[in-house]
Amino acid sequence: MGGEVTALGGRRLRLHVRGAVQGVGFRPYVYGLAARYRLGGFVANDPHGVVIEVEGERAADFVTALPLEKPPLARIDEISVHPVGAVASTEFCIRASEQGRVSTRIVADAATCKECLRELFDPTSRFYRYPFINCTHCGPRYTIAERLPYDRPTTAMKGFAMCRACADDYVDPNSRRFHAEAIACAQCGPRLSHEIADIADAIAGGSIVAIKGLGGYQLLCDARDEDVVRRLRQRKQRDQKPFAVMVGSVDAVAEIAEADIAELALLQTSPRPIVLMTSRHRLAPAIAPGLSRLGVVLPVAPLHHLILDALNSTHPRTGEAWAIVATSANPGGEPLLIDNRQAERRLADIADLIVTHDRDIVSRADDSVAAVVAGRTQFIRRARGYVPEPVRLACSVPAILAVGGALKSTVTITRGNEAFVSQHIGDLDTAEGIGFFEETVHHLLSTLDVEPVVVAHDLHPNMASTRFAEAMGKPLIAVQHHHAHAGSVMAEHGNAGPALALVLDGFGRGSDGGSWGGELLACDGARVRRLGHLAPMKMPGGDRAAREPWRMGASALHGLGRRDAIATRFCAQPQAARLSAMLDQPGVPTTTSAGRMFDAAAGLLGLCEIQSYEGEAAMKLEAHVRTPRIAKDGWIIESGVVSLSPLFARLAAGTIDPVEGAELFHGTLAAACVDWISRAAGATGITTVALSGGCFLNRVLSVEIERGCKAIGLSPLLPRQMPPNDGGLSLGQAWIAALTFLERQGLEGTV
């Protein structure tokens, strides 16, 4: 906190508060605090956050109390305090927002708070059963905001004129809706296209229902009805990928999943992520085929609460609460739908009932997905509820736009010592996906009022994100894929190196143009050195091998000199008889990918021969692990190259059941990685190691490698604010590009 506040009784003080302080009830909070200390002055939103002037005998007490009792959604980064000339005012007021260049931020959307939930089901409340109830502590923020400052005229609520009751609440300092920009009621606010009872009847009757949620359309159906879940899979063309399940309360979670205290706590936080927890397998088997974990979410918006309440009260089930599938309404892997007309057209062949409303969604945001690993939150997908909260960097950096990769795309924009990572965009393999990507870039740049000096991108020249970067006409900095993965972890931990980095993922273009994916790097500032990699494996059929794990299993057999076993081992695959000859040919693509190694193991163990979604084989392999085991002499390390050929020889023998094989694979791979890191640490003297890449979504691998590093005295860094997969790639690109830019300019500061 800057400025002197002692011995200032009777003086007038000006405070500038920076952080997430707009749209969270901060101004009414300040108003109430000023009233408590009987101070004159004002509070207003300004382009930098909130500006406050207070005058009176207890001004210093006000300053002391300000950060201690802030509203639940507020985040204070900095408070500066300076004395100004007294004006002898005794009244305190909220002034209109000041305009100018923006350096504050919009906060993330928040799930319905307890107070609003109580009013939602209170027959005496004017908000009784109103699907859009909200206050300064909850409701939509980022998804309805067009720009800053965050005021009603710059949100999707601008077309809804407040009724007298809402207008009175809006200006009443004693109301929880004092300056709540999204305030509305049944008299003046958004309206739902269908009655709640009709929605509940449809779900109970075995129908698939599409609803317009906070960040986009969702598809709902009965999670205990195998027929309707299979019908949803068929219509959505989603063969095996797991669905998330929503229940109405924490008490209902125990019926369908085993959750520990940390998982239940995460489930109830205001961002309301989908949380992965151990399944009790009491729902339709088609919910999460072949997996041991289930994605569970509590109601996010009032509409969810009303639907589940109606199901449980008008369609009660004996001895069990309702659980419904709640999945994104995005046909064919395209971006989440947010437009009513598009939804009615595009979802007509998927949903039996489409429920719309007339409040626009400005920025689409999918549900966030997280897990608890070693007692800490790990993101699988970071979106609604967390975006656009920034990552604090170790130092101020130039304005960088980083455009990420091709899968699980995000973009990052830096401003000062903050990095703003977008919501999950998805894969950039459709025109709609690329359109959403471009829309997100422009919206973030506009919202943050930033003009980037550099655009960072992946080394791969054919990515849509790379082509977009090149078309911007800005200076470019290319960042190697796995270096960016390492940079993402280092950025959020405030580390510029030196550090080792173990990056295990599916694919990234290497600096030599090859297919990398199991890399040990040494990082220092903007510089990187490849210390080693996993032993290359052939990929028969190229990219097709990434979709068909049996091909990687065949590659493992071929590498072991057991080419004759391929046709019989994979006799169900028509191409199996010809694959041995293909592997004998020169020029077969190779990869050092850890992801393809998981595929090979899953293929050999018969767990997944053809993938219907990315990571399916690895997830099904992990689902079989109870206790990881280490195969004696299961790996070889020579000249920095790690080979698990001794382990694969055991898996290929055909005498190991899938559980034992999965446990041996996980335990041996983790032990080999720790051995690999240990040797590199001894050779370099570096004791910090960043662990990143999509394979670290694997809870067993993540826990075992982290534990192993700590046991030998190293300091492992795991991603906590970002996912370890390509969702964190843009943050790493931004950090490496910023360090590169600073080094080139000769302005590198102390990090």
Secondary structure as the mmCIF struct_conf table of DSSP 4:
data_model
#
loop_
_struct_conf.conf_type_id
_struct_conf.id
_struct_conf.beg_label_comp_id
_struct_conf.beg_label_asym_id
_struct_conf.beg_label_seq_id
_struct_conf.end_label_comp_id
_struct_conf.end_label_asym_id
_struct_conf.end_label_seq_id
STRN STRN1 GLY A 2 GLY A 2
BEND BEND1 GLY A 3 GLY A 3
TURN_TY1_P TURN_TY1_P1 THR A 6 ALA A 7
TURN_TY1_P TURN_TY1_P2 GLY A 9 GLY A 10
STRN STRN2 ARG A 12 ALA A 20
STRN STRN3 GLN A 22 GLN A 22
BEND BEND2 GLY A 23 GLY A 25
HELX_RH_AL_P HELX_RH_AL_P1 PHE A 26 ARG A 36
TURN_TY1_P TURN_TY1_P3 TYR A 37 ARG A 38
STRN STRN4 GLY A 40 ASP A 46
TURN_TY1_P TURN_TY1_P4 PRO A 47 HIS A 48
STRN STRN5 GLY A 49 GLU A 55
BEND BEND3 GLY A 56 GLY A 56
TURN_TY1_P TURN_TY1_P5 GLU A 57 ARG A 58
HELX_RH_AL_P HELX_RH_AL_P2 ALA A 59 ALA A 65
TURN_TY1_P TURN_TY1_P6 LEU A 66 LEU A 68
BEND BEND4 GLU A 69 GLU A 69
TURN_TY1_P TURN_TY1_P7 PRO A 72 LEU A 73
STRN STRN6 ARG A 75 VAL A 84
STRN STRN7 PHE A 92 ILE A 94
HELX_LH_PP_P HELX_LH_PP_P1 ARG A 95 GLN A 99
BEND BEND5 GLY A 100 ARG A 101
STRN STRN8 ILE A 106 ILE A 106
HELX_LH_PP_P HELX_LH_PP_P2 VAL A 107 ASP A 109
STRN STRN9 ALA A 110 ALA A 110
HELX_LH_PP_P HELX_LH_PP_P3 ALA A 111 CYS A 113
HELX_RH_AL_P HELX_RH_AL_P3 LYS A 114 LEU A 120
TURN_TY1_P TURN_TY1_P8 PHE A 121 PHE A 121
TURN_TY1_P TURN_TY1_P9 PRO A 123 THR A 124
BEND BEND6 SER A 125 SER A 125
TURN_TY1_P TURN_TY1_P10 ARG A 126 ARG A 129
TURN_TY1_P TURN_TY1_P11 PRO A 131 PHE A 132
STRN STRN10 CYS A 135 CYS A 135
TURN_TY1_P TURN_TY1_P12 THR A 136 HIS A 137
STRN STRN11 CYS A 138 GLY A 139
BEND BEND7 ARG A 141 ARG A 141
HELX_RH_3T_P HELX_RH_3T_P1 TYR A 142 ILE A 144
STRN STRN12 ALA A 145 ALA A 145
BEND BEND8 ARG A 147 PRO A 149
HELX_RH_3T_P HELX_RH_3T_P2 ARG A 152 THR A 154
STRN STRN13 THR A 155 THR A 155
TURN_TY1_P TURN_TY1_P13 ALA A 156 GLY A 159
HELX_RH_AL_P HELX_RH_AL_P4 ARG A 164 TYR A 170
TURN_TY1_P TURN_TY1_P14 VAL A 171 VAL A 171
TURN_TY1_P TURN_TY1_P15 PRO A 173 ASN A 174
BEND BEND9 SER A 175 SER A 175
TURN_TY1_P TURN_TY1_P16 ARG A 176 HIS A 179
TURN_TY1_P TURN_TY1_P17 GLU A 181 ALA A 182
TURN_TY1_P TURN_TY1_P18 ALA A 186 CYS A 188
BEND BEND10 GLY A 189 GLY A 189
STRN STRN14 LEU A 192 LEU A 192
BEND BEND11 SER A 193 HIS A 194
HELX_RH_AL_P HELX_RH_AL_P5 ILE A 196 ALA A 204
TURN_TY1_P TURN_TY1_P19 GLY A 205 GLY A 206
STRN STRN15 VAL A 209 LYS A 212
BEND BEND12 LEU A 214 GLY A 216
STRN STRN16 TYR A 217 ASP A 222
TURN_TY1_P TURN_TY1_P20 ALA A 223 ARG A 224
HELX_RH_AL_P HELX_RH_AL_P6 GLU A 226 LYS A 236
TURN_TY1_P TURN_TY1_P21 GLN A 237 GLN A 237
BEND BEND13 ASP A 239 GLN A 240
HELX_LH_PP_P HELX_LH_PP_P4 LYS A 241 PHE A 243
STRN STRN17 ALA A 244 VAL A 247
BEND BEND14 GLY A 248 SER A 249
HELX_RH_AL_P HELX_RH_AL_P7 VAL A 250 ILE A 256
STRN STRN18 ALA A 257 GLU A 258
HELX_RH_AL_P HELX_RH_AL_P8 ILE A 261 LEU A 267
TURN_TY1_P TURN_TY1_P22 GLN A 268 GLN A 268
BEND BEND15 THR A 269 THR A 269
TURN_TY1_P TURN_TY1_P23 SER A 270 PRO A 271
STRN STRN19 ILE A 274 SER A 279
BEND BEND16 LEU A 283 LEU A 283
HELX_RH_3T_P HELX_RH_3T_P3 PRO A 285 ILE A 287
BEND BEND17 ALA A 288 ALA A 288
TURN_TY1_P TURN_TY1_P24 PRO A 289 GLY A 290
BEND BEND18 SER A 292 SER A 292
STRN STRN20 ARG A 293 VAL A 297
BEND BEND19 ALA A 301 ALA A 301
HELX_RH_AL_P HELX_RH_AL_P9 PRO A 302 THR A 314
BEND BEND20 HIS A 315 HIS A 315
STRN STRN21 ARG A 317 ARG A 317
TURN_TY1_P TURN_TY1_P25 THR A 318 GLY A 319
STRN STRN22 GLU A 320 GLU A 320
STRN STRN23 ALA A 323 SER A 328
HELX_RH_3T_P HELX_RH_3T_P4 PRO A 331 GLY A 333
HELX_LH_PP_P HELX_LH_PP_P5 GLU A 334 LEU A 337
HELX_RH_AL_P HELX_RH_AL_P10 ASN A 340 ARG A 346
TURN_TY1_P TURN_TY1_P26 LEU A 347 ILE A 350
BEND BEND21 ASP A 352 ASP A 352
STRN STRN24 LEU A 353 VAL A 355
STRN STRN25 HIS A 357 HIS A 357
BEND BEND22 ASP A 358 ARG A 359
HELX_LH_PP_P HELX_LH_PP_P6 ASP A 360 ILE A 361
BEND BEND23 VAL A 362 SER A 363
HELX_LH_PP_P HELX_LH_PP_P7 ASP A 366 ASP A 366
STRN STRN26 ASP A 367 ASP A 367
HELX_LH_PP_P HELX_LH_PP_P8 SER A 368 SER A 368
STRN STRN27 VAL A 369 VAL A 373
TURN_TY1_P TURN_TY1_P27 ALA A 374 GLY A 375
STRN STRN28 ARG A 376 ARG A 381
STRN STRN29 ARG A 384 ARG A 384
TURN_TY1_P TURN_TY1_P28 GLY A 385 PRO A 388
HELX_LH_PP_P HELX_LH_PP_P9 GLU A 389 PRO A 390
STRN STRN30 VAL A 391 VAL A 397
STRN STRN31 ILE A 400 ALA A 402
BEND BEND24 ALA A 406 LYS A 408
STRN STRN32 SER A 409 SER A 409
STRN STRN33 THR A 412 VAL A 421
HELX_LH_PP_P HELX_LH_PP_P10 SER A 422 HIS A 424
STRN STRN34 GLY A 426 GLY A 426
BEND BEND25 LEU A 428 THR A 430
HELX_RH_AL_P HELX_RH_AL_P11 ALA A 431 LEU A 448
TURN_TY1_P TURN_TY1_P29 ASP A 449 ASP A 449
BEND BEND26 VAL A 453 VAL A 453
STRN STRN35 VAL A 454 ASP A 458
BEND BEND27 LEU A 459 LEU A 459
TURN_TY1_P TURN_TY1_P30 PRO A 461 ASN A 462
HELX_RH_AL_P HELX_RH_AL_P12 ALA A 464 ALA A 471
TURN_TY1_P TURN_TY1_P31 MET A 472 GLY A 473
BEND BEND28 LYS A 474 LYS A 474
STRN STRN36 LEU A 476 VAL A 479
HELX_RH_AL_P HELX_RH_AL_P13 HIS A 481 GLU A 492
TURN_TY1_P TURN_TY1_P32 HIS A 493 GLY A 494
BEND BEND29 GLY A 497 PRO A 498
STRN STRN37 ALA A 499 ARG A 509
TURN_TY1_P TURN_TY1_P33 SER A 511 ASP A 512
BEND BEND30 GLY A 513 GLY A 514
STRN STRN38 SER A 515 ASP A 524
TURN_TY1_P TURN_TY1_P34 GLY A 525 ALA A 526
STRN STRN39 ARG A 527 LEU A 534
HELX_LH_PP_P HELX_LH_PP_P11 ALA A 535 PRO A 536
STRN STRN40 MET A 537 LYS A 538
TURN_TY1_P TURN_TY1_P35 PRO A 540 ASP A 543
HELX_RH_AL_P HELX_RH_AL_P14 ARG A 544 ARG A 547
HELX_RH_AL_P HELX_RH_AL_P15 PRO A 549 GLY A 559
TURN_TY1_P TURN_TY1_P36 LEU A 560 GLY A 561
HELX_RH_3T_P HELX_RH_3T_P5 ARG A 563 ALA A 565
HELX_RH_AL_P HELX_RH_AL_P16 ILE A 566 ARG A 569
TURN_TY1_P TURN_TY1_P37 PHE A 570 ALA A 572
BEND BEND31 GLN A 573 GLN A 573
TURN_TY1_P TURN_TY1_P38 PRO A 574 GLN A 575
HELX_RH_AL_P HELX_RH_AL_P17 ALA A 576 ASP A 584
BEND BEND32 GLN A 585 GLN A 585
TURN_TY1_P TURN_TY1_P39 PRO A 586 GLY A 587
STRN STRN41 THR A 590 THR A 591
HELX_RH_AL_P HELX_RH_AL_P18 ALA A 594 LEU A 604
TURN_TY1_P TURN_TY1_P40 LEU A 605 GLY A 606
BEND BEND33 LEU A 607 LEU A 607
BEND BEND34 GLU A 609 ILE A 610
BEND BEND35 SER A 612 TYR A 613
TURN_TY1_P TURN_TY1_P41 GLU A 614 GLY A 615
HELX_RH_AL_P HELX_RH_AL_P19 GLU A 616 ALA A 623
TURN_TY1_P TURN_TY1_P42 HIS A 624 HIS A 624
BEND BEND36 ARG A 626 THR A 627
TURN_TY1_P TURN_TY1_P43 LYS A 632 ASP A 633
STRN STRN42 ILE A 636 GLU A 638
TURN_TY1_P TURN_TY1_P44 SER A 639 GLY A 640
STRN STRN43 VAL A 641 SER A 643
HELX_RH_AL_P HELX_RH_AL_P20 SER A 645 ALA A 652
TURN_TY1_P TURN_TY1_P45 ALA A 653 ALA A 653
BEND BEND37 GLY A 654 GLY A 654
BEND BEND38 ILE A 656 ILE A 656
HELX_RH_AL_P HELX_RH_AL_P21 PRO A 658 THR A 684
STRN STRN44 THR A 688 SER A 692
BEND BEND39 GLY A 693 GLY A 693
HELX_RH_3T_P HELX_RH_3T_P6 GLY A 694 LEU A 697
HELX_RH_AL_P HELX_RH_AL_P22 ARG A 699 ALA A 711
TURN_TY1_P TURN_TY1_P46 ILE A 712 GLY A 713
STRN STRN45 SER A 715 LEU A 717
BEND BEND40 ARG A 720 MET A 722
BEND BEND41 PRO A 724 ASN A 725
HELX_RH_3T_P HELX_RH_3T_P7 ASP A 726 GLY A 728
HELX_RH_AL_P HELX_RH_AL_P23 LEU A 729 GLN A 745
TURN_TY1_P TURN_TY1_P47 GLY A 746 GLY A 746
#
